[in-house]
Amino acid sequence: MENQELIPHLFRTEYRKITAVLGKTFGLEHIEIAQDIASDTFLLASEMWAIKGAPDNPVAWLYTVARNKTLDYLRRDKLFKEKVSGQVVRSSPVGEEIDIDLSARNITDSQLQMMFAICHPSLPAESQIGLALNVLCGFGINEIASAFLTNKETINKRLYRAREKLRAGQVKMEFPDETEIELRLEAVLKTLYLLFNEGYYSAGKDVTLRKDVCIEAMWLTKMLTENPGTDRPAVNALLALMCFHASRFEARTNPQGETVLYQDQDDSLWDAALISRGECYLNRASVGQQLSRYHLEAAIGYWHTIKADTPEKWEHILQYYNQLLILEYSPIAALNRTYALAKARSKADAIREAEKLNLAENHLYHSLLGELYLGIDNVKALGYFNAALGLAKSRADRLLLVEKIKKVG
Amino acid sequence: MKDFMFVFRNDPSTLTDRSPEEMQASMQKWMDWIGGIAAQGKLIDRGNRLNPAGKVVKPLLAITDGPYIETKESVGGYTMVRAESLDEAAEMAKGCPILLFGGNVEVREIDRM
């Protein structure tokens, strides 16, 4: 691997490990210092490796530098050292002043504990996602702002408030105990689910960035499946669902960066390896008594990986959407359920049900009705597509609607 | 929005001689109906089915078998929904598949205690 590929690659895998271990060493209230040291380590790597070439063992190099930078920092800042020494010294062997434990075991534990801390129930969802992107995925403020379609100031403020809240709530980096884990894990899964969706459905133009967000969400979820304490059915279901969705990444945008709708996708571009990994996680999820929303969404995702439009496929999708809505209402599930109803039963049935949905402010509602009226009453269909166009915000959505309107008219 | 309860009544003896295919088809109709209510964000609680076996406790400690001693009809289950008015709730109940099998739905507003 060349340097220009090696460093971004290592940044993705090692930044969160270094940050997590140092965060654990200093305590969560000093998380920014941990992040700064991790960033500085990579800065030095890119400078040094550009001149001398990459070392034989780049990861070991990064850890050594991070360790030295930490010790320098503690030497320079006596006050900080005193604040954190309680924690650090306790974990150090006798005679040695300070040890930064970069063993595989501690790296894994620290990352998991960091995940639980960031997904603490005291933080609002958008702060959890922001922190996850920043601390666990190493995304800069610019990247997060563009993923959220907002400006740097908003993200800076959001992250600042989130860190303050963690400090004020004295949230610790620790593994929740057995009685708490189910509930805390639910919060973690929700954040990872939202993080993935942020990448998958965001209206942001930068396709590569959006894909990176999804890949990171999958990495973090995979980490949970690799730990016996968190390898639960719902976690596997969530990972299965992510695999099924991600399998269509190459097919869902054309070379111009425009959205290609599911039914128009070239299924030879679907990632078969990812689909079969999804199936494997779905099998692992199929134990125990609990049917989570991730199970249902993964099952819906599974049926979408089968291209052929059979009545059986849409009947399954419809019934899973019924169950999903019974479990938890969401506008997008309501709209998708109505689409599945059109496929499994008839467009007339779906129109009847669609008209009962109170979602007139949602452009997707009008797109759906337009789609349902196509071939039944094209004038009405056109009216709905135009209404959708009036409400759609993103360029990609508007492009799709303009295409549709052209085809009908 | 107000809260309502659907109370389902039917004659349990009509349900016993159904084939697995009929049961499956009936289940699908129920799911479509409840799913349609849930898709409007108006389902509070899908509720439960009630087992036909039961006892009715009356004054003077006389306990009789079966809640349906005077009539063949018994309460088969319940569901809770949200609606603007009793009329709207009753309109929602019109899609209930129990009506296709000789049963009925009683729609009652819930007065929260």
Boltz contact constraints between the chains, C-beta under 6 A:
constraints:
  - contact:
      token1: [A, 319]
      token2: [B, 31]
      max_distance: 6.0
  - contact:
      token1: [A, 322]
      token2: [B, 31]
      max_distance: 6.0
  - contact:
      token1: [A, 322]
      token2: [B, 35]
      max_distance: 6.0
  - contact:
      token1: [A, 325]
      token2: [B, 35]
      max_distance: 6.0
  - contact:
      token1: [A, 325]
      token2: [B, 38]
      max_distance: 6.0
  - contact:
      token1: [A, 325]
      token2: [B, 39]
      max_distance: 6.0
  - contact:
      token1: [A, 326]
      token2: [B, 38]
      max_distance: 6.0
  - contact:
      token1: [A, 326]
      token2: [B, 46]
      max_distance: 6.0
  - contact:
      token1: [A, 329]
      token2: [B, 41]
      max_distance: 6.0
  - contact:
      token1: [A, 334]
      token2: [B, 39]
      max_distance: 6.0
  - contact:
      token1: [A, 337]
      token2: [B, 39]
      max_distance: 6.0
  - contact:
      token1: [A, 353]
      token2: [B, 36]
      max_distance: 6.0
  - contact:
      token1: [A, 356]
      token2: [B, 40]
      max_distance: 6.0
  - contact:
      token1: [A, 357]
      token2: [B, 40]
      max_distance: 6.0
